Amino acid sequence: MITVNTHEAKSNLSKLLAAVEDKGEVVVICRNGKPIAEMKSARVAAGRLTPNPAEPATENELQTWG
């Protein structure tokens, strides 16, 4: 897990995304020392991408997600 502040996240976004994509890292972004966001791979264990977040979830996806 990589923990960064908002300024560092903004300055190093490409490097952080590469770590997430290539190494499966989870990046926690903090403001004033408190976690506010988590960045992690969109890939699931089966090797497929998660559903497109820009599209509405289906009823089945909503039930599956909890």
N, C-alpha and C positions, 0 to 999 in steps of 0.2 A: 504494500500500500504506500502510495506517495501522498504526502500532505503538503499543500502549498497555500500561501495567502493569495488574495484576489489579484494583487499587483503582479506577483510571480506567475500566476496562471495566465494572465493577460499577456505578459511578456514572452511566455514560453509555450503558448498554446499548441503550436505545431509539434514541438518535442513531446509534450504531454500526450497529445493524441497518438503519436507514434508509439509511445510506451504502452498505451492502452491497446492499440491495434496489434502491435508486433509481439508484445510480451504478456498481454492479458492483465496488465496492471490496473489497479483501481486508484483513481486520483480523488482525494478529498480536498475541496476548496474551502478555505476558512476566511472569515472576516473577524477581525479583532480576536483571533485565537479560537473562534467558535465555528465548528463545521456548518456550512450552509448549503453545500451541494456535493454530489458524488458523481464522478464520471467513470463509466465502465463500458466494456465492450457490448455492442448490440448483438453479438453472436451468442447463441444458446448452445447447450451441450450437444445437441444433434447436428450442429454445424450450419444451421439455418439462421438467417437474420430474423430478428423479432419483427412484428408487424410495423408497417410504416406509421410513425407517430403523427404524420401530417394527415392521415386518413382516419375517419371515425372507426372505433372498435366495433366489431360485430357483437351480437348478443352472446354468441358462443365464447368469444374471446373474453368478454366481461365476466362471464361465469367461471371460466378457467382461471383467470387472474385473481379471483377471490372476491 
